């Protein structure tokens, strides 16, 4: 490619990477914010049972999740393409620095992904150990059961978010 073609290729890659960042981080933020608001308004008398607040919360969480899922590959692919365009113009010493950066990125991604899976598993185990359903009737629950469900939900949310951030770093660093 000529220098002008490389510059155009790099500009498109930067746009793709930035769009992916916005979608991913915005989606994760929307999901986490909606989940936190849901916890605080769960037993509130501000929102009566007859309204559609639960549907709004679930819709916002779904939009956030889908946004993060769509943005993550854009972020990874755009960053990878941008790096490939830069690779063509680097000398030997710069290539070695680039390789070190890629290895660090891969290791960080592997660590975040593994920690995310561990957090999900640990929160599930902790939730099971805290309390079991006090009855077979789904309408009757105890305090320990509610705490256990919140531990599982919050731990799952943190673990999945950590893994969502780790996977693109792992893939980008590996490529």
C-alpha angles and dihedrals in degrees: 000000000000121000091258092051091048090051092050090047090050093047091053090047091051090051091050092048093048093047089051091050092051094048095044099044093038091050093048090047092050091048094048094043092049091048092051092048089049091055093051095045096041096098096023121125090213091086113048119213093249097066128085098246093120090053091050091050094049091046092051091048090050092049090049092049094048091046091053091047092051095043098048097069091043090053093048097043094043091050091047093050091047090052092049091053090051092047092065091062100044129104125221098275092046090050090055091052089048090052092051090051091050092050091050090048091050092049092047091051092048091050094048093047093048092046090049091054090046092051091051091049094044093049091049092050092045091049092051091048094048097058147338128215105283093215144011089246108095091208093062116068133159131228094254091052091053091049090048092052091050091050091051092045096046094042091048091050093050093044095048091046090051091050092047089057094042100051098062091045090051093048095044093047091047094051 
